[in-house]
């Protein structure tokens, strides 16, 4: 959101502290915090992802602004103490996540509180309808080149919380199915990812293996891998998203995944060296190269001697140099239109 501060200025007079900024791109969040001119104790920024939370802190420091920055699986994990919730809605965010933020934000507000959406779409017509449904009424600024601001007031205090989630079944070959709960803002929402399926069909996972599900999302890959390792094996789920890890823990428990461990990390911190027989990685195919690099660099030292590293991608030419730099050698197997890269310690 390039014009978040400019758009916020059109409605700034409506804001009363304390204020919560719900998600939003880090730079947009920081510029709005700066424009609030409030003490740090009066402003809380909530993100679902550790990396995004760190970026918010960096952006705040860069422009000399201060706020409390929290990483949590859900907005409504925060206390109901806010008079204003501001949602800097990035255009790239999916519809279900936007609805989830709006409806969870309702539960952060005190009665009479203000929910304010900053939309960078010049002719956005969706948030007005969504906020009217949740709050009863909604108003908006005139559309302009910087976007549209929508606002609603909380006139009641319904305690029932609507949870946005979809469950699906997944299995590999003739194996038993796992039941997976997914929520907006996490990888593979509402369905089992085809790339993950392609990787698991290739991966050698044996009884007693210790498996690392790297970038676990909702935990579907780790839960399916857990079926093969048996009671003497173990699965470690790691992700930078607090929401993803909460789901992975929920799904691992529901599916009886053996000896599960859950690690919140952005750069493989907190993972024991030479501890895993298998690492399974499914990085975002079209993400920035540094994100893909995080799924590769440093993984070799996590494998036991003879351990196996699998990565699935649709862009093998982009990841191969990083694989060779880390592992010196690898092989590629084509499956279901994906490239499954195998390397070893």
N, C-alpha and C positions, 0 to 999 in steps of 0.2 A: 504494500500500500504506500505509494509514493507521496500521497497528499493527506495522510491521516491527520496530521496536526492542523492543516488548513481546514479540513472538513470538521474536525472537532471544535474549532474556534466558532463555528456557526451555531453550536448548541452548548458551549461551555457554561453559559450562565445558568443552565438547568441542573448542573451537577452539584450534589451535596455530599460531603464526606461522611463516613469513610467510603472509599472507592475500591472496587475490585475490577481489574482488567482481566477478562476471560480469554485466554489463548491470544491468537493474533500473531503476525510476523514480528520478530524481535525488534526491528528498527521502528516499526509503526508503534509498538507498545511503548518503547522508550520515549519517542517524541510526544506521545500523548501524556505520559507521566510528567515530562518536562513542562508541558503546557498547563498541567493542573495547578502547579505552584502550591503544592501541599507538602506537609512534613512526611517523611518516609513512613512513619507509623500509621498514617491515614490512607496509604495506598498499598494494595496487595496485587501482585501479578501472578496468575496461576497458569502453569503450563503442564501438559501431560508428559513431556519428554525432557530428560535431563539435559540433552544437548541444546534444546531450544531454551530451557531455563538459563543455562550458562550463557547463551548468546544474548538473552535479555539483559543479564547482569553486565556483560561486556559493553552492550550498547548504552546502557544507563551510565556506566562509568565514563564512556567516551564523550557524552554530552553533559556530564556533570549533574545528573539527576539521581534521585534515590527513591527506592521502594523496597518493600519486602517481596522476594521472589520465591514462589513455592512450586514444587513439582508434586503432582498428585494424580491418582487414577481418575478422579471425578471432581468436578467443580464443587458439588455439594458435600465433599469432604471438609470444606471450610465452614466455619461457624456462620450462622445466619445473623450477620451483624452489619451488613452494608446498606447504605442509603442509595448507592449507585453502582450498577454493574455495567461496564463498557465492553463491548465485543467488537474489536477491530477485525471485521470479517474479510479475510483474504479471498480473492476471486477463485483461487485454486482449491480451496477447501470444498469437500464434497457436501452434497445436500444434507445427508443424514447427520454429519458432524455439526453442521450449522444448526439444525433443529435440536440436536442434543445439547449444544452449548446454550441455546436460547432457553430451553425448558429446564435445564439444570440451574441456569442463572436465576430463574424465578425463585428457587429455593434458597438462594443466598441473600435475597433482599428482605429487609424489614418491611412490614406493611406500609404502603405509601411510597416505597422506594421506586427508583427509576431504572429501567433497563434501556440502554442506549446502544444501538447498532450503528457502526460506521461502515458503510458499504462502498467499495470503490467503483461499483457499477453505476454509470451515469443515469441509467433508466431502470434501476432495480425495482421490481414490483413484488418480489417474493417476501421480503422481511415484513412488509406491512401486513400481509395476510397472516404470516406465521405469528407475529406478535399479537395481532388482534385475537387469534385463536387462543393464545396462552394467557393474555392479560385482559381481554375484553375490548380494549381500544388500542389504537396506534395512530401516531401522527408522524409526519415526515417533513423535512426541508424540501424546497424545490430542487429538482434535479439540476446538476451543474457538472462542469468538467472534472471536479474533484470527487464526485460521487453523491450519495444521498445518506442522510442521517435519519434513523427511525427511532422513536422513543415511545415507551409505554410505562404506565404506573401500576404498581401492584396494589390492587384495591381489596384483595382478600388474602387468605393465607391457607391454601389447601395443602394438607400434609402429605397427601398421596403423591409419590414420586413416580413419574413415568420413566421406565428404563428403555432406552433404545438399544436393542440387541437382536441378533439373529443367530439361530442355532443351525448347524448342519452336521451331516454324517460324512465320514471319510474312511476309506480303507484302501489297502494296497493289495492287489491280486486277490487271492482267496482268503486273506487274513480277516480277522474280525474287525468290525467297524468301531470307530471312536465317535463320540458325540461331542461336538465342539461349540462352545458359546463364543460369539464374536460381537464386538462393539465398534461403533464408528471411530475413525481416527487410528485404527490399528490395521496392520497388513492382513489381507485376505478376509475382508469383511463379508460375511454372508455366504462364503463358498470356500472350498478347498482349492488352493492355488495349483494350477496345472504344472508350473515349474517345480513346485515342491513334490508333486506326484512323480514327475519325471526323474527327479533326483533320488527319491526313496526306492524307486523300481531298480535303480542301478546300484545303490549303496550296499556294501557288504557290512552287515551288522550282526554280530554273533552273541550268543548267550554269555552273559558275564561282562560284556563290554560296558565301558563308561563312555557315554555319548554327550557331546556338547551341541545343543541347538542354538546356533549363533544368530542373533537377531530373531528371536523366537516368535515374535508377534503373539498371536493367541495360543501358541503352544501346540498346534496340530502336528507339526513335524516331530517334535519331541515325544508327544503322546503315542504316535504311530511307531516311532523308533523304540519306545519303551516296551512295546509288545514283544520285540525280538530279544531284548537283553535278559529277560527273565528276572527272578527275584534276587539274583546275585549281581545283576548289573545296576546301572544308575544313569540318570539323565539330569544334566544341568541345563537350565533355561537361562539365557542371558539376553537382555535388551536394554536400550536406553529409555524406553517408554515405560512410565509407571503404570499406565493403563494396560499395556501389553503384558507386563509381568503379573499384574493382578489377574488377568484372564488366564495366563499360563498356569498360575497356581490353582485357580478354580478348575480348569480343565484337567490338569494332572491329577488332582484329587478325585475328580469324578470318574476318571478312566483308569484309576489304579496304577498310575505310572510308578515304577519301582524307584525308591530312594531318590526322590526329586530334590534338586537344589535350585534356588532362584537368585540370580545376581543382577543387580541394576548397575550398568556400566556403559560408558561411552567409548572407551578405548581398551577394552579387555582387562581393565584393572580389576583386581580381586579374584582372578582366576588362577588356580594353582598350576605351576609349570609341570610338564611331562606327566599329565594326569588323565589324558583322554585317549581312548582307542579310536574314536571316530568324532570328527567335527563335520557338521552339516551347515552349509551357508547358502542363503538365497538372497543376495543383496538386490536392492532396487536396480532394475536394468538400465534405467535412463537417468539415474541420479548423478550428481556431481562425482567426479572421479575420486575425490577424497573420501566419500562415503563408501564407495566400493573398496578402496584401499583399506579401510578399517576392517572389512570382512576378510582380509587376506594377511596384511602385515601383522606380525607377532603371533600368528596362529601356529607356526611350526614348533615353537618352543613349548606350546601347550600339549602337543601330541607325545604319547609314549613312543619309544623306539618301535618302528613297524606300524605306527598308527596311520590312519587314513583320513585325508581331508577331501571333502566333496563340496563343489560349488556349482550351482546351476545358473545359467545365463543365456540370454539371447544375443549377447554381444561379446563373443569369445575373443575377437581381436583386441577389444579394449582391456580385457582382464588378463590375457596371456602374459604380457610383459611383467605385470605385477606378480603373477604366479611363479614365473621363472626366476624373478628376483628373490622371491622368498624360498622357493623349493628346489630351484635349479632344473627340475624336470617335472613333466606331468603327462597325462594322456587325456584325450577328449572322446567322449561317447555321445553320439547323437540319439536323442530319444524324445518322441512326441513334439518335435520341432524345437527342442531346446538342446543346448550343449551342456553336458555334465562333465566338469573338469575334475579329474582325480589326481591328487598328489599325495606324497607320503613323507614321513619323517625318516 
